[in-house]
Amino acid sequence: MNSEQIELIEKLLGKQLSKQQLLQFGDYETLFKIYNSHTNLISKNDANVFLEKHIYDSLCLSLFFDRYNISQQIKLLDVGTGGGFPSIPLSIVYPDMQIYPVDSVAKKIGFIELVQKELRLENLHPMCKRVEDLNIDFKNSFDVVTSRAVASLNILLEYTIPFAKNSAYFAAYKSKNAQEELALASNAMDVLKCEFLESISYNLPLEQDYTRELLIFKKNNNTSKDYPRKSGQAKKNPL
């Protein structure tokens, strides 16, 4: 990262990055560009704005952490992590946070495992599975669940809420159509025992207008053990 990019990240976080974190971000970017050149984690156009569009966006979860006084010593599940967003940037910035990225695509989890090993991110625990097939012990066990660019809310809530503890949170990264998705998710919220709290808006540091939203949900009661349903039923028949 250049000095301008470092300043952007530090301003967002409200703190300076350590020398080790700066080195880790540099190594992460190098590994990502090498891996992305032969395995399509993100598009070539997006690779040119890797920090602004992906790392910065991932770290905007800090806006939620600050607003809700979230401890750094939490257990976080990142559903459909793809190339490791937001899980890898979060694991660098919050070394006391135990982060579990899950994705069903082996090449993507393979990259995260490479980064975990090379950067010695002991708090990163990648899992190559469909979220419906996660061990039952993971249900009701996470303080925060996140997901970025995975599915519409009425599907996404079924993938995420069952794994949050009671009174814990789900933060969905969204851009366009967030309010429309929210309007269609009321039944899913009722069934899964959660409520929508608020939307936290922010802008990515790009020339174009890239407004993003974190939709914050709170789990209020135990979700039925039937969720998430198996065999892709959440996508085939959304709540």
Order of alpha helices (4+ residues) and beta strands (2+ residues): alpha-alpha-alpha-alpha-alpha-beta-alpha-beta-alpha-beta-beta-alpha-beta-alpha-alpha-beta-beta-alpha
